Amino acid sequence: KKREGIQCIKTIDFEGNGAQPVRCALAVRNEVWTADWSGRLLIRDREQVDKVKVELPSNALVWCMTYVPGSTPMVWVGQERAGIPVFHASTRELLCTLCGGHTGNVLAFCVADGPSGRVDVWTASNDFSIRCWHVEEGSGRSNGAVSLPNKMQIRRGNALFWHSNGVRCLLRIGPTLWSGSDDKAICLWRCTDGERIESVEEAHEAGVICLVIAGRGVWSSGYDGRVKEWTIGGAARECTREVRFDEPLRALCPVGEHVWVCGQSRTINVYSDDMELVDTLESSLILVDRVETRLLWSSSLADRSLRVWRHLLRGGTASVQELAAANKLYEEQQWSFDRKIQRAEEEAETAKAELATASVEFSARLEDLFVRAADAERAREIAEAGRTRALEVEAAARKAEEELAQQVQDAVAARRAAEEDASLKSIAAAKAEASATQAAAAREAARKEATEARAELTAERAKSEELRLELDAARASSAEGEATSQALREQLSERREALAATEAALAAERRAAQELQAKIDEVAGQAAELEKSRDEAMAREKAMEMRYAELDVFKLDVIARELKAIDRFIDHLRGEGKSLLEAAKKFSNYGDSNAAAKAASSISETVAKMRGSVRDVIERCLSETQKFHIGMPMQDNRAAGVLK
């Protein structure tokens, strides 16, 4: 059929000899790799497509294939079983089978150039995940790497989790990766770190099957029979146009300025970039290769001839639309980076100003604390001097008390000696009185005898005079003893009064010493309070230093990355819970299915709460710079909003 430059030049019928229709195809240099519905992997000639060169071993249904260029050209095969077979594109040798990247079937590939000569291969699976693989130079000795010829290796990269059903298609546009899933959503990811940038959750009313660059944006097709055009740039993706069909659309193939669209029927609809129907063809569509044919005319005077040249340009390189879309996204990304850098610089200047203000305030407070500490030190020295003087006064008071006690002891001893002397004198006076009594008796006897013995009167009178003299002397001695005793009593009374005055003075000194000790204790308490204030000030200073140390941006970046890792793990748990819920629906036993569904729902709710809490911490505790470093949105609507 030839119409408007469209011509069918070859038809192959898959009838007889056990032939099956082709499920997917891939052009590799001068060959075409095809996989049919029986799982056979055939390599055909590019010009003579009915000629089969080699049949490669395959024991599973093939979903998709992709060509990975490089020093070791490879063909990756996504099949209906675990593992990704990797073949050498030239020798057709099976190099390896990549395991551990997915737990389900690989449904789509996307190949793009990475940094430093690396090639990044993105794979999508029905286990709800997307995996990035790095083809780079290496020996394959690193953790999880697979060695290849020519000193190359394949290393597992980031795993992207968000979709709640199988991921059907991938599209790389500049710095972003687009993904379509059976959960009706289209998601945009940042290729550098695998962070989800945006998600359109209800992009179609059924699963999204295909994504291509066409028209003025990105075209998507789905099981709902619609083809929608989405904007590439801007803050959010918007659907600008759409076309409706009566069947699920399985393929969109940009060819020049047209887009070929087909579903389950035999009809191929050719649309222009403006979504206007150009032509209708009858055949199912699988894009194998795009070839652009150009005719050039040349004439020469030398050989006097006119020649017509045909130039064939085969596919495999990015189209003008793809390059323009990628350039637009790179420009928006650069603008976003510039704005973020400007905001970061403004925040840095603000932080510097706040830090300078805080430094001045801290210096003033520190100087005030030093002054107060010096005053406290002087007060402590004064208190120490007062305490020393108090100790000296107390020692002098103790010495005076000891001397006074010695004087009292001496006075008591003197009083005792005076009392003993007075007692002796009293005894002598008593003896004298007894002698006087005896003398009187003798005198009376003498008087009686005087009449009898006049002769002895003179002698007796002389004796009587002598006795009187002795009696007078005894009386005088007794009066002198009484006077001495009275003087000793007066002296003892004076000593007692002096002792009482000394005791009163000692009590006053003790009270003064106690008051002085109280003042010393008060001064010591004030000094202790001042020392406590100084210690508290030093503790606050140390806490402030620790706080400034904790505000180190690198530590915050480490914390931010750990929070991001936790968020990814929670997303993985969310995917596992949804997998469990889908598996529970397939149980034949209703009780087991109901119990598993409840457990899956409980897991999903718990994971949702955990994710909201982690997103809340990221939303409230990290600055825009940290959020930018870990690839989180500035305002996350998935945050729980309960963090105080």
TAURRA-V533328 format. One record per run of one state. SS is the DSSP state (A for helix, B for strand, O for the rest). FROM is the first residue (numbers start at 1). TO is the last residue. If there is no record, write none. Layout:
# TAURRA-V533328
ss-><SS/SS>
from-><FROM/FROM>
to-><TO/TO>
This chain:
# TAURRA-V533328
ss-><O/B/O/B/O/B/O/B/O/B/O/B/O/B/O/B/O/B/O/B/O/B/O/A/O/B/O/B/O/B/O/B/O/B/O/B/O/B/O/B/O/B/O/B/O/B/O/B/O/B/O/B/O/B/O/B/O/B/O/B/O/A/O/A/O/A/O/A/O/A/O>
from-><1/2/4/6/8/22/29/31/37/41/46/52/57/62/69/74/80/84/89/94/99/106/114/115/118/119/126/129/138/146/149/152/162/167/174/176/182/186/191/196/201/208/215/217/223/226/231/239/245/249/256/258/264/267/273/277/283/291/301/305/315/320/451/454/551/553/585/590/622/624/631>
to-><1/3/5/7/21/28/30/36/40/45/51/56/61/68/73/79/83/88/93/98/105/113/114/117/118/125/128/137/145/148/151/161/166/173/175/181/185/190/195/200/207/214/216/222/225/230/238/244/248/255/257/263/266/272/276/282/290/300/304/314/319/450/453/550/552/584/589/621/623/630/644>
